[in-house]
Amino acid sequence: MPLCPQRILCALCSAYDHRAMSAWADVEAAEPAFAARVWDLFSSHKHHTMATLRRDGSPRISGTEVDFTAEDLFLGMMAGALRAAELRRDPRVAVHSHTVDPPEGGESSSSWCGDAKVSGIAYEVQTDDSKDASHRFRIDIMEVVHTRLGVPPDHLVIETWHPGHGLVRIERR
């Protein structure tokens, strides 16, 4: 696992176990079918929801776009975005896929694709375009979650993946 870009000087990051984080490629290698379901949810819509922490510790919810590459997961932000400053100060982040309500009633509810969440630590990376002052952050993944209706649609199926722990499936009525 790569070291924090700010190395040992990053006091915030010293509290995080960098060995317990992964790149998107690690999720795909460990659980390809699960990763494909999560990727489908994030790629089916352009806009998603991101949670960061304000200076006072309260949460901020913002719209965001997500970019999956072959190796990593990235977030992009406009130049001067407040959430970029928040991620520089406290790099903990959670992203929730766009979500739609399940179809009403019956077996058709089991066709609902659900929603996905990814949480981790955000590291700002330099962009190739020096004229563009936008921000780009790579996410070291700490958790990936996919929630959907089961078959029959009388319960939830919650799958969570954590580095070093793998995939866990929970069914909740």
Legacy VTK file of the C-alpha trace (Angstrom):
# vtk DataFile Version 3.0
C-alpha trace
ASCII
DATASET POLYDATA
POINTS 173 float
0.000 0.000 0.000
1.443 3.407 -0.920
2.380 5.809 1.823
0.367 8.921 2.503
1.411 11.597 -0.022
2.420 13.870 2.847
4.432 11.024 4.416
5.006 11.016 8.164
4.157 14.723 8.426
0.463 14.011 8.001
-0.795 13.996 11.593
-4.349 13.134 10.546
-3.267 10.107 8.585
-1.222 8.693 11.464
-4.524 7.652 13.038
-5.473 5.536 10.025
-4.216 2.038 9.367
-3.027 2.343 5.755
-2.715 -1.444 5.570
-6.506 -1.670 5.945
-7.162 0.266 2.722
-7.290 -0.818 -0.884
-7.432 0.449 -4.416
-10.468 -0.291 -6.590
-8.399 -2.922 -8.421
-8.107 -4.849 -5.131
-11.905 -4.961 -4.785
-12.263 -6.173 -8.374
-9.574 -8.835 -7.927
-11.041 -10.124 -4.655
-14.750 -10.051 -5.581
-15.294 -9.456 -9.322
-19.088 -10.029 -9.349
-19.625 -7.787 -6.306
-17.347 -5.078 -7.772
-19.250 -5.232 -11.077
-22.585 -4.654 -9.280
-21.148 -1.659 -7.417
-19.531 -0.248 -10.575
-22.838 -0.654 -12.466
-24.652 1.400 -9.825
-22.082 4.196 -9.937
-21.784 4.198 -13.729
-25.532 4.164 -14.406
-25.900 7.812 -13.296
-23.570 10.785 -13.465
-24.299 12.404 -10.085
-23.870 10.854 -6.647
-23.715 12.062 -3.044
-20.504 12.628 -1.095
-20.094 13.190 2.646
-17.163 15.170 4.062
-16.539 16.713 7.471
-16.681 20.450 8.102
-14.125 22.236 10.270
-16.469 21.896 13.297
-16.866 18.146 12.684
-20.405 18.297 11.348
-21.136 16.449 8.096
-21.498 18.120 4.703
-23.390 16.374 1.916
-22.543 17.417 -1.645
-23.228 16.203 -5.139
-20.231 14.671 -6.898
-19.111 12.692 -9.912
-17.166 9.457 -9.546
-14.507 8.176 -11.928
-13.465 4.507 -11.832
-10.237 3.660 -13.615
-8.687 0.226 -14.055
-6.861 0.697 -10.749
-8.515 3.388 -8.648
-11.590 5.388 -7.732
-11.410 9.189 -8.135
-13.537 12.206 -7.237
-13.328 15.454 -9.166
-14.192 18.941 -7.915
-14.294 22.422 -9.370
-11.498 24.867 -8.556
-11.873 26.331 -5.083
-14.539 23.844 -3.966
-15.078 23.956 -0.212
-15.243 20.166 -0.058
-11.701 19.996 -1.508
-10.476 22.100 1.432
-12.418 19.825 3.778
-10.770 16.719 2.324
-7.328 18.292 2.660
-8.052 18.990 6.339
-9.775 15.662 7.114
-9.476 13.104 4.300
-12.270 10.784 5.467
-14.993 10.526 2.828
-18.069 8.497 1.939
-19.760 8.354 -1.459
-23.297 7.058 -2.041
-24.503 6.027 -5.493
-27.487 7.664 -7.100
-30.540 5.855 -5.852
-34.075 5.303 -7.060
-37.033 3.814 -5.231
-37.724 0.120 -5.788
-40.761 -0.660 -7.958
-44.010 -0.832 -6.023
-45.097 -4.250 -4.766
-44.884 -7.781 -6.000
-42.015 -9.713 -7.448
-40.948 -6.736 -9.597
-39.471 -5.227 -6.406
-36.794 -7.910 -6.462
-35.487 -6.430 -9.717
-34.435 -3.251 -7.863
-30.675 -2.931 -8.306
-30.248 -1.249 -4.920
-27.591 1.262 -3.998
-23.883 1.279 -3.251
-21.582 3.106 -0.883
-17.813 3.492 -0.783
-15.883 5.017 2.101
-12.207 5.653 2.604
-9.443 8.231 2.697
-9.084 10.844 -0.069
-5.661 11.893 -1.401
-5.376 14.847 -3.739
-3.495 14.078 -6.932
-2.102 16.465 -9.510
-3.982 16.806 -12.793
-2.191 16.844 -16.143
-3.864 20.073 -17.252
-1.953 22.995 -15.693
-4.583 25.473 -16.985
-7.325 23.747 -15.009
-7.352 24.508 -11.275
-9.855 21.742 -10.540
-9.205 19.172 -7.825
-8.897 15.403 -8.202
-8.807 12.988 -5.288
-7.926 9.284 -5.313
-9.787 7.202 -2.720
-8.069 4.556 -0.624
-11.006 2.258 0.042
-11.886 1.164 3.569
-15.392 -0.186 2.877
-17.690 -0.987 -0.045
-21.394 -1.746 0.530
-24.140 -2.931 -1.830
-27.722 -3.013 -0.511
-30.644 -4.494 -2.457
-33.910 -6.352 -1.968
-33.760 -10.117 -1.651
-35.842 -12.747 -3.413
-38.645 -12.767 -2.434
-38.589 -9.018 -1.812
-39.441 -9.293 1.884
-35.897 -8.647 3.151
-32.758 -6.630 2.451
-29.504 -8.157 1.276
-26.512 -6.146 2.472
-23.067 -7.079 1.190
-20.010 -5.373 2.663
-16.390 -5.693 1.608
-13.439 -4.598 3.733
-9.730 -5.011 2.941
-8.358 -7.983 4.810
-11.839 -9.234 5.747
-13.399 -9.871 2.371
-17.073 -9.984 1.510
-19.777 -10.452 4.140
-23.453 -10.960 3.277
-26.222 -10.074 5.732
-29.949 -10.584 5.197
-32.218 -8.348 7.252
-36.003 -8.562 7.535
LINES 1 174
173 0 1 2 3 4 5 6 7 8 9 10 11 12 13 14 15 16 17 18 19 20 21 22 23 24 25 26 27 28 29 30 31 32 33 34 35 36 37 38 39 40 41 42 43 44 45 46 47 48 49 50 51 52 53 54 55 56 57 58 59 60 61 62 63 64 65 66 67 68 69 70 71 72 73 74 75 76 77 78 79 80 81 82 83 84 85 86 87 88 89 90 91 92 93 94 95 96 97 98 99 100 101 102 103 104 105 106 107 108 109 110 111 112 113 114 115 116 117 118 119 120 121 122 123 124 125 126 127 128 129 130 131 132 133 134 135 136 137 138 139 140 141 142 143 144 145 146 147 148 149 150 151 152 153 154 155 156 157 158 159 160 161 162 163 164 165 166 167 168 169 170 171 172
